[in-house]
Amino acid sequence: MFSDKILEAVSFRSSWKKERSLANGSAQTDDMETFERASQSIKRRDREVQTDDDGHQKFRLAEDTVGRLGEFLARIEPVISRELNKNLTSHAFDDFNIGWDEELGSVTSVHKLTNPEINGELHVTGVSWNSTGAVIAASYGRYDHEDWCTHKSALCTWNLERRNINENKPDTVIDLSTCLTCVAFHPKNPAIIAGGTYDGEVMMWDLSREDDMLVTSSGIGDDAHREPVTRVHWIPDTTTSKRDRYLLVSTSGDGKILVWKHDRKKDVIKLSNGFILMAQNLPKELKKSRGIRGDKEVGVTCLSYNCEDRDAFLIGSEPGAVFRCSMLSHGEPAGSHVISSVPLHSPVTFTYNPHHAPVYSAEFSPFHRNAFLSSSMDQTIRLYSMLQKQPVLTIEPGEGFISSTKWSPVRPSLIAATTESGHLLLYDLKNDQPVPIQKLEASINKSAVHTCQFNPHQFELLATGDGAGFVHVFRLSQDLKTANSKDIEAINVLVDIES
């Protein structure tokens, strides 16, 4: 019924569409010739006019000696390339901010540094910047001892120029078996640092060492301190012509002011000179009110050297007196009960009207030889002229005891103070009213701020240490780190010195 069939195809042409024919063709012409030419005009003229050219004046550049420019570029190109490559890997300006928009007198917090292992159990007893201004060190201890010190403390350092700094992890941690009460970097060697302990030892470390960083220690003996060390300070060694040689001065609650010399060959520090503060140097009102015997030693709490006279220095005391002293003084000798390999005499040459409580800091101005600050547990900051007993200015912030006062290294009238209430106060002594131009929170949980230090090389940085174990680093605005011509005039007026 059904079957497959194949039929032939049937086609027919379209009656409306025309067929198109295709053909391939090719053509060839001669190759096209191209040329490149470079030309440089020999004659050049540069003109800048604001009036019509009169056509008389002609301009012509000096002709270059053939080859001189090429020689110069060949010589200078490697140097420029090398410096540009350094810039590509440099982090020197990572955090640099010109601050065109910053407010006058502004201060910002940039770092909160701590050692988590301390867990808030120790106070920051001292801070110090190294000789480059890049590294900050903090000494840890406690001030509230009632008996022998059994705390385990530490010396910690942070390099603030390190990329991606970890604020909770110090770059260096040196553990100690007793409280570290003060610290001071060497003025020239950025790796050498000295400190004092609650047990009376003066110690020196070299942070560039990989293993044991302790260089030397005064140990415990007749030539060492018998009470906690309150300050360590580096001074130039005037007995040698070498500029990089320094002596280390330490003060203590035992009344001694000891001068140590580092023997580099044996890596030991030796006692080379010393002084002692006796009760007979105290003002009569202090001796009478406190019933102190004249032959008793008086604790030294702080120390500062004059910016111009290397032999002149200040000391503050536990009873509240402030003294001007001299390295050349040979006052009353120590009692027979004081044993030392070097003779100890009183260095006092002048006594100022005392505070009503222990003096925590005394600081000579770095710009004026006769001006100095002091602060005390009596909650006052005083400005003295070295030439008169009475203070020329007294400031009462009302923030509890004032544990530290510092002069700005670049602004003669700017000072910083730290308080028991946990604040950092900045004062400008040019102002008629003694009120702070900045009052900053500088502690955790409103704990007392025990110490502060301006950076002597990077003037915009200021560091504080508090009772919770934190180091706070602040950045000052441009006007607070720039000297003003009226600053020194203000100091001259305050201390009754004509400019």
Disulfide bonds with the S-S distance in Angstrom:
none
